[in-house]
Amino acid sequence: MKTTIQHLKYSFSVDLSKPLDISIPLSNTDSNPIAWYIEKPEIEPVRFGDWVGKVAEGSSSTNFNNIFFNPHGHGTHTECLGHITKDFYSINQNLKAFFFLAEVISVQPEAVGDDLVITKEQIRQRLSEEAPEAIVIRTLPNEIAKKSRKYSNTNPPYLHEDAAIFVRESGIRHLLIDLPSVDKEHDEGKLLAHKAFWNVNDVNTLNADARLDCSITELIFVPDEIPDGIYLLNLQIASFENDATPSKPVLYKIINTEF
């Protein structure tokens, strides 16, 4: 279903029948990715005495599950600056638009000591001259194992503070990445990339230009079949009054552009 879209100053077409899902589904299996030292999600039928909320067990006409999970550690999620602030800020209250022009870039993190780091220069070299509203970072090598990796205590790659500042100063408002965090796993609570992207200097008192309507989405997976370039992004979130929510970012290939 080809649809013509007028977005900001651009006019282009997309085929809504051909979504490119870059989220990782949440499951209660060992294939679920895990970060931050927690166990896998739990998805279990409700039980009231002999009654079990599962059609296959015969006592219920419906499947009626409880789900226990952590959005930050169990799969694709989108977060707002409330993730790092003393005061409560909800992703549901602060993310009010859901369609953006996004650029997919592929980056091989550089070795810096014992770390693998995505640098400002790497992003600058790959980003278009006119920065989009959102950036989608695919790290290389792009192993399918990312979809089920157990990240705890593995020191995954991360975004250098200068790179996060560059992304912010480029005007990019939504940052998506295929890692459990934009920051180093063990960083003594500094959270330099988070703070730089959201322009948060003091987690106790927000500065006037803190980026309340900007988001970070982590633990995505961008298949190799999706080439680098500009796409329409639909950033779908669940309506959680929380700093973060499970999310389903979907890309659409742009055709017949009039930029």
C-alpha positions as a Python dict, from the first residue, in 0.01 Angstrom:
ca = {
    (1, 'M'): (0, 0, 0),
    (2, 'K'): (189, 300, -131),
    (3, 'T'): (124, 621, 64),
    (4, 'T'): (247, 974, 0),
    (5, 'I'): (355, 1159, 312),
    (6, 'Q'): (420, 1527, 375),
    (7, 'H'): (656, 1550, 673),
    (8, 'L'): (813, 1879, 775),
    (9, 'K'): (942, 2026, 447),
    (10, 'Y'): (969, 1689, 271),
    (11, 'S'): (732, 1497, 49),
    (12, 'F'): (787, 1127, -17),
    (13, 'S'): (615, 794, -57),
    (14, 'V'): (638, 476, 149),
    (15, 'D'): (486, 132, 110),
    (16, 'L'): (307, 68, 440),
    (17, 'S'): (265, -299, 348),
    (18, 'K'): (643, -349, 375),
    (19, 'P'): (744, -264, 734),
    (20, 'L'): (1102, -327, 848),
    (21, 'D'): (1076, -424, 1214),
    (22, 'I'): (1397, -352, 1408),
    (23, 'S'): (1271, -455, 1751),
    (24, 'I'): (1356, -769, 1947),
    (25, 'P'): (1047, -950, 2080),
    (26, 'L'): (1014, -1031, 2447),
    (27, 'S'): (974, -1398, 2543),
    (28, 'N'): (1011, -1619, 2848),
    (29, 'T'): (1265, -1841, 2674),
    (30, 'D'): (1642, -1865, 2695),
    (31, 'S'): (1661, -1691, 2357),
    (32, 'N'): (1551, -1362, 2514),
    (33, 'P'): (1838, -1109, 2541),
    (34, 'I'): (1926, -1009, 2896),
    (35, 'A'): (2122, -720, 3043),
    (36, 'W'): (2180, -570, 3387),
    (37, 'Y'): (2216, -890, 3591),
    (38, 'I'): (1852, -1001, 3594),
    (39, 'E'): (1685, -1328, 3496),
    (40, 'K'): (1475, -1388, 3187),
    (41, 'P'): (1116, -1255, 3170),
    (42, 'E'): (829, -1452, 3320),
    (43, 'I'): (507, -1515, 3127),
    (44, 'E'): (274, -1736, 3328),
    (45, 'P'): (-102, -1800, 3340),
    (46, 'V'): (-297, -1658, 3632),
    (47, 'R'): (-390, -1923, 3889),
    (48, 'F'): (-685, -1912, 4132),
    (49, 'G'): (-691, -2240, 4321),
    (50, 'D'): (-762, -2511, 4064),
    (51, 'W'): (-838, -2258, 3792),
    (52, 'V'): (-555, -2187, 3546),
    (53, 'G'): (-576, -1911, 3285),
    (54, 'K'): (-467, -2133, 2999),
    (55, 'V'): (-702, -2286, 2743),
    (56, 'A'): (-471, -2584, 2689),
    (57, 'E'): (-511, -2686, 3053),
    (58, 'G'): (-890, -2710, 3023),
    (59, 'S'): (-1013, -2490, 3307),
    (60, 'S'): (-1027, -2160, 3118),
    (61, 'S'): (-1197, -2037, 2801),
    (62, 'T'): (-921, -1778, 2754),
    (63, 'N'): (-545, -1745, 2787),
    (64, 'F'): (-486, -1502, 3075),
    (65, 'N'): (-118, -1441, 3148),
    (66, 'N'): (78, -1232, 3394),
    (67, 'I'): (402, -1091, 3255),
    (68, 'F'): (700, -989, 3469),
    (69, 'F'): (983, -812, 3291),
    (70, 'N'): (1218, -515, 3304),
    (71, 'P'): (1206, -284, 3000),
    (72, 'H'): (1573, -184, 3034),
    (73, 'G'): (1709, -537, 3058),
    (74, 'H'): (1478, -760, 2857),
    (75, 'G'): (1454, -626, 2503),
    (76, 'T'): (1392, -329, 2280),
    (77, 'H'): (1287, -28, 2486),
    (78, 'T'): (1253, 348, 2455),
    (79, 'E'): (1343, 578, 2743),
    (80, 'C'): (1321, 946, 2826),
    (81, 'L'): (1545, 1157, 3049),
    (82, 'G'): (1345, 1036, 3347),
    (83, 'H'): (1576, 735, 3334),
    (84, 'I'): (1852, 938, 3498),
    (85, 'T'): (1676, 1216, 3692),
    (86, 'K'): (1575, 1248, 4057),
    (87, 'D'): (1230, 1374, 3961),
    (88, 'F'): (989, 1148, 3776),
    (89, 'Y'): (943, 1195, 3402),
    (90, 'S'): (734, 955, 3195),
    (91, 'I'): (815, 844, 2843),
    (92, 'N'): (438, 829, 2783),
    (93, 'Q'): (398, 1196, 2874),
    (94, 'N'): (702, 1328, 2692),
    (95, 'L'): (707, 1136, 2363),
    (96, 'K'): (409, 1276, 2175),
    (97, 'A'): (510, 1226, 1808),
    (98, 'F'): (587, 887, 1658),
    (99, 'F'): (690, 933, 1295),
    (100, 'F'): (1035, 1065, 1210),
    (101, 'L'): (1288, 1071, 930),
    (102, 'A'): (1569, 843, 1044),
    (103, 'E'): (1911, 756, 909),
    (104, 'V'): (2056, 408, 953),
    (105, 'I'): (2434, 402, 985),
    (106, 'S'): (2669, 109, 1044),
    (107, 'V'): (2968, 154, 1273),
    (108, 'Q'): (3254, -73, 1381),
    (109, 'P'): (3336, 39, 1738),
    (110, 'E'): (3702, 128, 1791),
    (111, 'A'): (3927, -37, 2050),
    (112, 'V'): (4017, 206, 2329),
    (113, 'G'): (4209, 21, 2597),
    (114, 'D'): (3987, -269, 2704),
    (115, 'D'): (3675, -104, 2562),
    (116, 'L'): (3503, -83, 2224),
    (117, 'V'): (3380, 271, 2165),
    (118, 'I'): (3169, 447, 1902),
    (119, 'T'): (3338, 781, 1839),
    (120, 'K'): (3222, 1123, 1726),
    (121, 'E'): (3430, 1099, 1410),
    (122, 'Q'): (3277, 766, 1311),
    (123, 'I'): (2927, 912, 1333),
    (124, 'R'): (3026, 1238, 1167),
    (125, 'Q'): (3172, 1052, 868),
    (126, 'R'): (2861, 840, 815),
    (127, 'L'): (2584, 1088, 885),
    (128, 'S'): (2426, 1286, 602),
    (129, 'E'): (2511, 1654, 572),
    (130, 'E'): (2159, 1744, 681),
    (131, 'A'): (2103, 1541, 996),
    (132, 'P'): (1767, 1362, 1029),
    (133, 'E'): (1535, 1367, 1330),
    (134, 'A'): (1649, 1019, 1436),
    (135, 'I'): (1963, 810, 1403),
    (136, 'V'): (1971, 430, 1402),
    (137, 'I'): (2315, 288, 1486),
    (138, 'R'): (2394, -66, 1378),
    (139, 'T'): (2722, -192, 1528),
    (140, 'L'): (2953, -422, 1336),
    (141, 'P'): (2996, -713, 1325),
    (142, 'N'): (2619, -748, 1303),
    (143, 'E'): (2582, -1094, 1454),
    (144, 'I'): (2240, -1258, 1478),
    (145, 'A'): (2348, -1356, 1832),
    (146, 'K'): (2267, -998, 1939),
    (147, 'K'): (1901, -1103, 1948),
    (148, 'S'): (1964, -1349, 2233),
    (149, 'R'): (2290, -1227, 2390),
    (150, 'K'): (2343, -1226, 2766),
    (151, 'Y'): (2513, -889, 2815),
    (152, 'S'): (2568, -881, 3191),
    (153, 'N'): (2936, -838, 3286),
    (154, 'T'): (3054, -848, 2922),
    (155, 'N'): (3155, -480, 2885),
    (156, 'P'): (2962, -420, 2558),
    (157, 'P'): (3056, -138, 2321),
    (158, 'Y'): (2921, 207, 2404),
    (159, 'L'): (2892, 563, 2277),
    (160, 'H'): (3166, 811, 2363),
    (161, 'E'): (3047, 1125, 2539),
    (162, 'D'): (3176, 1341, 2251),
    (163, 'A'): (2974, 1132, 2007),
    (164, 'A'): (2658, 1186, 2212),
    (165, 'I'): (2727, 1561, 2223),
    (166, 'F'): (2773, 1561, 1844),
    (167, 'V'): (2442, 1377, 1796),
    (168, 'R'): (2267, 1633, 2020),
    (169, 'E'): (2428, 1934, 1854),
    (170, 'S'): (2337, 1794, 1511),
    (171, 'G'): (1972, 1834, 1608),
    (172, 'I'): (1898, 1461, 1625),
    (173, 'R'): (1615, 1405, 1873),
    (174, 'H'): (1585, 1027, 1877),
    (175, 'L'): (1878, 789, 1914),
    (176, 'L'): (1837, 416, 1846),
    (177, 'I'): (2116, 165, 1902),
    (178, 'D'): (2160, -216, 1905),
    (179, 'L'): (2335, -221, 2243),
    (180, 'P'): (2197, -253, 2598),
    (181, 'S'): (2309, 102, 2676),
    (182, 'V'): (2465, 405, 2514),
    (183, 'D'): (2698, 412, 2816),
    (184, 'K'): (2968, 182, 2945),
    (185, 'E'): (2840, -105, 3158),
    (186, 'H'): (3056, -24, 3462),
    (187, 'D'): (3106, 353, 3457),
    (188, 'E'): (3069, 444, 3828),
    (189, 'G'): (2726, 593, 3757),
    (190, 'K'): (2861, 871, 3536),
    (191, 'L'): (2619, 803, 3246),
    (192, 'L'): (2811, 1048, 3030),
    (193, 'A'): (2641, 967, 2698),
    (194, 'H'): (2290, 969, 2845),
    (195, 'K'): (2352, 1307, 3009),
    (196, 'A'): (2515, 1450, 2698),
    (197, 'F'): (2232, 1344, 2465),
    (198, 'W'): (1957, 1477, 2694),
    (199, 'N'): (2162, 1784, 2790),
    (200, 'V'): (2130, 1705, 3160),
    (201, 'N'): (2400, 1861, 3376),
    (202, 'D'): (2246, 1795, 3718),
    (203, 'V'): (2016, 1496, 3772),
    (204, 'N'): (1863, 1673, 4074),
    (205, 'T'): (1765, 1994, 3893),
    (206, 'L'): (1702, 2007, 3519),
    (207, 'N'): (1856, 2290, 3322),
    (208, 'A'): (1615, 2494, 3109),
    (209, 'D'): (1731, 2337, 2782),
    (210, 'A'): (1714, 1973, 2894),
    (211, 'R'): (1567, 1766, 2609),
    (212, 'L'): (1241, 1637, 2757),
    (213, 'D'): (1092, 1530, 2425),
    (214, 'C'): (1397, 1338, 2304),
    (215, 'S'): (1436, 962, 2338),
    (216, 'I'): (1693, 684, 2346),
    (217, 'T'): (1597, 338, 2220),
    (218, 'E'): (1827, 49, 2308),
    (219, 'L'): (1853, -322, 2227),
    (220, 'I'): (1725, -298, 1872),
    (221, 'F'): (1841, -529, 1593),
    (222, 'V'): (1888, -403, 1236),
    (223, 'P'): (1914, -697, 990),
    (224, 'D'): (2184, -685, 723),
    (225, 'E'): (1909, -673, 460),
    (226, 'I'): (1838, -314, 563),
    (227, 'P'): (2104, -96, 395),
    (228, 'D'): (2234, 226, 546),
    (229, 'G'): (2029, 527, 442),
    (230, 'I'): (1723, 740, 512),
    (231, 'Y'): (1392, 582, 619),
    (232, 'L'): (1061, 677, 772),
    (233, 'L'): (1065, 561, 1134),
    (234, 'N'): (750, 472, 1327),
    (235, 'L'): (858, 461, 1691),
    (236, 'Q'): (580, 261, 1855),
    (237, 'I'): (566, 255, 2235),
    (238, 'A'): (336, 105, 2498),
    (239, 'S'): (155, 359, 2718),
    (240, 'F'): (356, 302, 3034),
    (241, 'E'): (379, 583, 3290),
    (242, 'N'): (743, 502, 3348),
    (243, 'D'): (1082, 633, 3245),
    (244, 'A'): (1097, 358, 2982),
    (245, 'T'): (862, 133, 2789),
    (246, 'P'): (893, -171, 2564),
    (247, 'S'): (889, -43, 2207),
    (248, 'K'): (860, -152, 1847),
    (249, 'P'): (1053, 75, 1610),
    (250, 'V'): (958, 8, 1248),
    (251, 'L'): (1131, 148, 940),
    (252, 'Y'): (979, 211, 598),
    (253, 'K'): (1182, 247, 281),
    (254, 'I'): (1139, 589, 122),
    (255, 'I'): (1050, 607, -246),
    (256, 'N'): (988, 897, -484),
    (257, 'T'): (1151, 1153, -260),
    (258, 'E'): (1112, 1528, -304),
    (259, 'F'): (1365, 1671, -60),
}
